[in-house]
Amino acid sequence: MSIELDPQHISDYLRSHIRTVPDWPAPGVQFRDITPLLQKPRVFRVLIDAFVHRYMEAARRPDVVAGLDARGFIIGSVVAYELGLGFVPIRKKGKLPFTTVEETYELEYGSATVELHTDAVERGQKVLLIDDLIATGGTMMAGKKLLEKLGAQVIEGCAIVDLPELGGSQRLRGDGLAVHTLVAFDGH
């Protein structure tokens, strides 16, 4: 079966390889597990190619790719490699060994903090920000703010999965961030 770069075809193909785990990590939650996308070489290639082909276009081409801890590292580093670009990890607090800037954001129950090395990007660089999933949008917004603190321009936030009912992608767009996702799932 040949996979064309038709967005709906790709979305359907990827969706068929995302596992839904009911009631995890809490009752009522439908966890969207992307690990099956990574396990089969052909499926992983389709996933990566969907992003790479989008960002090969001159109008969308970033200078660097930033990935959010931790699954954004998997996708982002491969996309960066395929585009011939550098990769910047945005880590959870306390994981980076050099001087950092940090951003705290709210979670459903509490808060979290992410960090970025102060020399991770150069002023004016165009950055593509990648994660695996957009739920409430808090992590991606924190990553965007960190990159902007260092003078970079986040050209787009992208993810494999969008959970539109949780409002994250809408919030991100409302704050001026272009958002691109490959698959949307109803529910939590």
Secondary structure, DSSP 8 states (H G I E B T S, - for coil): ----S-HHHHHHHHHTT-EEEET-SSTT-EEEE-HHHHHSHHHHHHHHHHHHHHHHSTTT--SEEEEETTHHHHHHHHHHHHHT-EEEEEEETT---S-EEEEEEEETTEEEEEEEETTSS-TT-EEEEEEEEESSSHHHHHHHHHHHHTT-EEEEEEEEEE-GGG-HHHHHHHTT--EEEEEE-S--
